[in-house]
Amino acid sequence: MATIESETLPPTARPNRRARTLRRVGFVLFVLAFVILAIWLATIEFEGALGDFVTRYGYAGYFIAASIAGINVFVPTTHLIFTAPLLNVGLNPWLLVIFGATGATLADGVGYFIGSSGRSAFGETSGRIANWLTEVVSKRPRLAPAILFLWAAFMPLPNEILVIPAGVLGYGVVRTGLITLGGNIVFNVLAVVLGLTVL
């Protein structure tokens, strides 16, 4: 029986199957770790330890808080609660915009990686999803970047809702990153303006 299998299967079939299985297992473990991290972050008392950390480390703390907010799909945009206090102690508002937007975009990169990893791990299934997304995007080529930008700029919801499908689609990591960065800048500018009005 083993002889028949070895004769009918190409020499590289078994290693390819093993590599594909390892990719799938690795992807599932990564997603599980991401979900567990997001759930844990949702239990953090943000005005406690993280608030002390952000206040102590200023711009760097705000950057980390923005990254956590991007990963934390259950309680998004949590870094914004620190905007007014940091402005109150004299931090530069435009630097807060830069660090907040960059931290949020870094988190978006994690979401994109999840989507692109899923595509390589589940080739045939995700390939069908990618083909469907490609067909949708090709009908309205200018609509996809506009929706992604407007979502990142004005929606107080995780960008991963759109960034993960962009990764599955293979939309382009640089293009996706630049669009979400632009949207995150607008979002953080609005947050800073709101923070200045409440001081």
N, C-alpha and C positions, 0 to 999 in steps of 0.2 A: 504493500500500500504506500509506504514511504517512497519506494522507487518510482511509482506511478506519479505521485505528487511532485517529486523532484524533476520528472521528465516533462510534466505538463506546465509547471510554473516556471517563469523566467528566473534566472539566477538571482536577480535583484528584488524579486517579489517579496520575499520574507523580510529582508532588511528594511524595505520601504514600508511594509505594513507595520513593522515594529517601530520605526521612526514616527509614523503617523499616529500610532497609539500613544507613544510617549508625548508627542505634541498635544494630543487631546487631553491626556491626563494632566500635563503641565498647565494647559490653559484652564481646565476646570479648577485645579488647585489655586491658580492665580486669582480667578474670579471669586472663589470662596474666600480667599484671604482679603480681597478687596471688599467684599460684602461684610465680613467680620470686622474689618477696620472701620468701615462706614457706620456699622451699628454701634461699635465702641465709641466712635467720635460723637455719635448722637447722644450718648449718655454723659458726656463731659459737661461740667458746669462751666460754661465759657466765661462767665464773669468772675470765676475763681482763679484756679491755677493758670489757665491760659491767659486770662486778663492780666495777671501779674507779670507773666512772661512777656506779653506784647508790650506792656507799659515799660518794662525794664529794658527791652532790647529795641524798642522804637521801630525803625524801618524794617530791620531784619525780622522782628517779631510780627510785624504786620504782613510781611511777605509770607512767612510760614503760616500765619492764620488764614491768609487768602488761599494758600495751597490746600490747607486742611478743609476750608469751606468748599473748595472745588471738588475734593474727593468725597466729602460728606454729603452724599446724595439725599440723606434723610432730613438734614437741617442745613440747607444751602445758605450762602451769603452771610455766614455768621461773623466774618471778619468786620462787617460793616458796623457792628455795635461798638467797635473800638475807634471808629473814625473820629467822632466828636471829642472823646477824651484825649486822643493823640494830638488833635488840632489845638486843644485847650492848653496843652503843655508846650506848644510852640513849634511842633514839627511842620515842615514845609508841605503844604497841601499837594503840590504837584509831584513831589517825591513820593508821597503816599499813593497818588494815582499810579505812578510808574511801578512801585513795588507791589501794590495790590493787583494791578492788571497782569503783571508778569507772573505772580504767584498763582493767580487763577488760570492763566494760560498753561502753566506747567501742569496743573491738575488736568486740564483738558487734554494734554499730551498723553496722560495715563489712560484717559478714556479712549483716545484714538488708538493707542497700543492694544487695548482690550479688543476693539473691533477688528483691527488688522490681524491680531493673533488668532482670533476666532475664525477668520477667513482662511488662514493657513492650516489651522488645526482641523476644521471641519470643511474640507475642500469642496465636496460636491454640494452639500446642503447650503453652506454659506455662499457658494458660487451661484446658486439659484437666486438667493436673496440679493446678491450683488448685481446679478443681471437685471433683476426687477428694479432695483434702485437706479441702475445705469439708464434703464429705459425711461424711468420717471424723470431723472435729471436731464436726459438728452432732449426731452420734449420742451423743457423750460430751462435752458442752460444758465440764464441769468437769475433765475428765481432761487436756486439752491444757495448760492453765496449770499444773496440778499436776506433770505430767511435766517441763515446761520448768523449773519452779522446782527440783524435786528433782535434775534433771540438773545445773543450774548450781551447786547447793549441794554435791553429793556426788560427782559424777563427775569424775575427773581427766582428762577428755577435752575437746576443743574444743566450746564451746557452739554453734559454727557448724553442727554436725551437725543441730541442731534450729532454729537461728535462720534459716539460709538458707531452709529450707522455709516458715518463718513469713513471710518476706518474699515468697516466691512466692504464698503464700496471701493475703497482704494482711491479716495478722492484726491489724495496728495497731502502728505503731512505738512509740508511747508505752506501750501495754500490754505489748508484748514487752520494751521497755527496763526497765520497772518490775519485771517478773517476773524477768528475768535479773539486775537490780541486787540484788534481794532474795536471790536464790540466790548471787550472787557475794559478798555480805556474809557470809552463813553460811559459805561456803567459806573466805573469808579469816579469819574469826573462828577457825575450826578450825585454819587454818595458824598463826595467831598463838599460839593455845593450845598447839599442838604445839611451836612455837618456844620458848615460855616453859618448857616442860617439859625441853627439852634444854640449857638454859643452866646 
